[in-house]
Amino acid sequence: MILFTILCAVVMSQLHISLVLASRDTEIPPCSGHTSCASCTNSRYYNSEYDLSYQPMNEPDFFLRPMISALRGKLLSGEQFPTCRWHGAKEGCLPYSTETDLMKASFEYIVYEYDCPMFPQYPGVPPPFLPQWMSSLMKIPSFSSLPLSNLSLPGTHDSISYDLSLTISKDGLDDFENLSVWLRRLSKIRPGEVEEFIRLEALSQKLDIVQQLDNGIRFIDFRLMKEDNNWFSLHCMQSKFPAVVYLKAIRKWMDANNGEFLVIWLSRDGNTDSISNDAYPSVSLEEKQTFWSAYLNVFRGLLFDTSISDYTETPMSELLLTNQRIITFTSDYEEFTNSSKYAYDAKRISNFFHADGVFDEESTIKRQRDYFKKEDKSTTQGDRVDDKRWFSLMSMNTPSNTWQVESAARHRFLPIDLFESCTKHVNIPGNDDFCPATLLDIVQLSNYYNQITIEEAYQGYLSGDNISLPNAFYIDGIDYNGTLRTGTQLLDGFDYRQSLDDYKLTRYAFVDTVIGYNIHTASRSANITEAMSDESAYADMMRFIEERRTLNPLILWDEKALGRRDDWP
């Protein structure tokens, strides 16, 4: 059904291009009316929020005029359709329509919304404190004596999704067998457009991997797959560069920040239990272990050695002394690593996940509250000790649903809506019109409600309630200063014109809140002697982190048109 919808939408869109051109005598659209990269690059679609040049059509014209235009030989290809491109240096939206112009300006112009820079623009320097937050706390003796398992790590979901190419991954479309093959064929109708649409449905992060680390992220969800002759990261689409490029960037950062620890989970699709061909379809044992050898080579001298250390017992001070600062979990552990001592089996991860997320928020928020109150977050799959899943991971992402992707395709490619609205699926009272058009839409709406339970858990913990955070979080939409973007203007600059100005760029202090929890946990774990000697240091750190948290507090407001409520759930 999803393939059929996209096919119909793209074909209809191609026909409508000829209609628009025939009716305008191929006049170039008024690009100067667009003031942002996202607005400019979207001007060739039917999104009424952006397309200043689009004129609605009635149904008879929609079906008849393209046929007449086609008969006259005016059915033009997508590449010939005059479009607007964003010029980064000039910060302006400029038209050009010929292939020659595109080739000349390929390094100056931004063609697709996905490639628009983060908005507001990422500052030229990292935020203070967060690049070295662990090493700062390691100066407190009782903190450094704890094992890593006592901490909660802020992490990102689909961490490399910020750098996807226009190549559809052959096995990257989760749960849609053979869909990537058909989509590659479909892209011939409108080259680049299907791929761009999928990228926007896969984009969950705008900070690059180094920026994520600089902003305090210490758990990385690294997806990868063997594509043709190399391994790439993926999220539906193949990454722009081979996987090893991003791993080397991580290595360089770890060398520059030699007091920090990092957990990396390697998988194709975020499945802890997948093995063999289910884990990496059509990839041989030799190919898997060749990549693992490359991974070992990149991180040589930094990897946690499970034969001599234990994540749940070895003090961080010992790990730092031996430079065992990168802990790796791998799906398909036995085949992928040949049961290497430098990794843990991903089956040790207990992954808390609620598939419907923000689209079933009343249930989701209840499950999240119950999870934070659960003292033992480990689970077991069997009776053996080895079956225990002791690394607790809390997934707070909401994935795209089939109905959302289909609706987004219709919204993007069709000039009229021939199908019923998807708003009823959003399940937020008072929402009459809003339907997320991209994954970032979902991400920031989800973060708006995620901040509620995170803040509740933190305040409850400080008050002495029986609350605990997981070993790591797994979340989308990380913004500058380790925050979650909760506002209505997307991280790529997409702006709803009717949105409230005061809440477009709101953020929540996610990383600082997790660090605050770790400070209090360490303070409570200290014995009497340690508590007395470290009391002043902990008090100073607590004051400091609370000052930072006040910069981006929990903010709720009433904007039902974009799914935000301050009185629900």
FENTAQUI-V427246 format. One line per field, one symbol per residue. phi: phi as a letter, one per 20 degrees, with the letter a starting at -180 (. if undefined). Layout:
# FENTAQUI-V427246
phi: ???
This chain:
# FENTAQUI-V427246
phi: .fffffgffffgffffgffffffdmlfffffffedcfffffefedefffdffefdgcefgfgeefffffffemdfeegfeffcdceeffelbdceacdffffffdgedddedggeffgcggfgfcfffmffcfffffffegfffeeffffeddfcdelfdffceeedfffcdegmcfmfffffffffffcgnffffgfgfededcdffffffffenfccdedebbfcldbecfabmdfffcggfffffffgfffffcedddbdcdeaecmefdfclfffcgmdfgffffffgffffffdgndefdfecccgecffffffffemedddddcflgfffdllffebdfffeeeeebcgflfecffffffffffffeffdefccdaeeffefeeeecdededffdgfffffffffeddfceecffeffffmdgnedcfcgecffgfgffffgeffffffgffffffenffcbefgbebbdmfdgmmedfdfeeffeogcffeffgfcfdfccfffffffgffffffffeffgffgffdgffffffffffffffffcffcdbdbgfcnecdcbe
